[in-house]
Amino acid sequence: MSEILLPEQHKYLQKFIKGSDTLLNEMEVYAEENKVPILSKDSAVFLEQLIFMNKPKRVLELGTAIAYSSIRIAGCLSRKGILHTIEKSKDNLKLAKKYIGKSGLGDKIKLIEGNALEIMPTLKKKYDFIFLDADKTDYKTLFQYSLALLKKNGILFIDNLLWHGYAAAEKVPAAKINATTVIREFNEMFIAEPALKTSILPIGDGIGIGVKIN
Ligand SMILES: C[S@@+](CC[C@H](N)C(=O)[O-])C[C@H]1O[C@@H](n2cnc3c(N)ncnc32)[C@H](O)[C@@H]1O
C-alpha cells in the first residue's frame, strides 16, 4: 500500500505498472524478502524515462544496494554512456557484483566500493546526471558534493523525499522522528537551492528533481 497516495488512486495506478523482466523480477523478490530498500517500480520507470530523454554520458549513483536501479539505469544509457555507482556495504557489494554479472551490463557500470562521503571529494570529472539514494543522514553533505560535481543543465534525482509519508504527517511515531526531521530539513534546503530548478514529485516515495541552472 502506498503511504503517499489515497488508496483509490494507488490501486488505480497500480493497474498500469508493467511487470519487470526476469532478472529485475528476481531482484525485486530478493529485496522484498530481505528488506533491502530499492526504488519503487514507478520511480524506476520515471528514472529510465529521464535517462532516455537526456542521454547522459556520465551518470553517478550514490547508494547501489544490490544494483537494481544501477541495472535499470545502465540498460537505458546510450552507446557512450557510463554509470559510476558507489556502495559502502560489503554485503550489498557482493550481491551487486552478482547481479551486475547476470545483467550483462558490466561494461556500462563501474562499481566504486566505499563511503560516498569520502569518495565524492576525490572525484574530479563532472557528471550529467546524479542519483542520490544513500543514508538519509548523509543527504545534506552528499547534496553539496553533488552540486559541485553536476554539470550545468545536469539533473539531480533524489529518492525518499516524502519519507514513507512521514515528511508531511502531523503525527510521526517516536522511532521515525529523527529521520523525518533530517528529510524535512533537507527538503527545505533542496527547494531553496539557487543553483537548481527544483521540484518534489509524488512518485513512489517522493522524487526530488533538480536541474542545474548555474
Ligand atoms: C536505498 S538503498 C539504494 C537502493 C538502490 N539505489 C536501488 O534503488 O536499487 C541505499 C544504499 O546506500 C548505501 N549507502 C548509504 N549511505 C552510503 C554512503 N554514504 N556511501 C555509500 N553507500 C551508502 C547503503 O549501504 C544501501 O545499500
The ligand as a Tripos MOL2 file, in Angstrom:
@<TRIPOS>MOLECULE
LIG
   27    29     1     0     0
SMALL
NO_CHARGES

@<TRIPOS>ATOM
      1 C1         18.0980    2.8360   -0.6090 C.3       1 LIG1
      2 S1         19.4680    1.8130   -0.8640 S.3       1 LIG1
      3 C2         19.8790    2.0820   -2.5530 C.3       1 LIG1
      4 C3         18.8940    1.4390   -3.4820 C.3       1 LIG1
      5 C4         19.2980    1.4490   -4.9360 C.3       1 LIG1
      6 N1         19.6230    2.7840   -5.3930 N.3       1 LIG1
      7 C5         18.1460    0.9100   -5.7580 C.2       1 LIG1
      8 O1         17.1560    1.6500   -5.9240 O.co2     1 LIG1
      9 O2         18.2110   -0.2150   -6.2250 O.co2     1 LIG1
     10 C6         20.7470    2.7010   -0.0540 C.3       1 LIG1
     11 C7         22.1270    2.0620   -0.1820 C.3       1 LIG1
     12 O3         23.0840    3.0980    0.0150 O.3       1 LIG1
     13 C8         24.1680    2.6050    0.7590 C.3       1 LIG1
     14 N2         24.7620    3.7860    1.4020 N.ar      1 LIG1
     15 C9         24.1860    4.5730    2.3380 C.ar      1 LIG1
     16 N3         24.9720    5.6150    2.6370 N.ar      1 LIG1
     17 C10        26.0840    5.4860    1.8600 C.ar      1 LIG1
     18 C11        27.2690    6.2420    1.7140 C.ar      1 LIG1
     19 N4         27.4790    7.3390    2.4400 N.pl3     1 LIG1
     20 N5         28.1970    5.7960    0.8270 N.ar      1 LIG1
     21 C12        27.9930    4.6740    0.1070 C.ar      1 LIG1
     22 N6         26.8860    3.9160    0.2070 N.ar      1 LIG1
     23 C13        25.9410    4.3180    1.0600 C.ar      1 LIG1
     24 C14        23.5460    1.6080    1.7180 C.3       1 LIG1
     25 O4         24.5070    0.6730    2.1720 O.3       1 LIG1
     26 C15        22.4570    0.9960    0.8470 C.3       1 LIG1
     27 O5         22.9250   -0.1580    0.1900 O.3       1 LIG1
@<TRIPOS>BOND
     1     1     2 1
     2     2     3 1
     3     2    10 1
     4     3     4 1
     5     4     5 1
     6     5     6 1
     7     5     7 1
     8     7     8 2
     9     7     9 1
    10    10    11 1
    11    11    12 1
    12    11    26 1
    13    12    13 1
    14    13    14 1
    15    13    24 1
    16    14    15 ar
    17    14    23 ar
    18    15    16 ar
    19    16    17 ar
    20    17    18 ar
    21    17    23 ar
    22    18    19 1
    23    18    20 ar
    24    20    21 ar
    25    21    22 ar
    26    22    23 ar
    27    24    25 1
    28    24    26 1
    29    26    27 1
@<TRIPOS>SUBSTRUCTURE
     1 LIG1         1 GROUP 0 **** ****
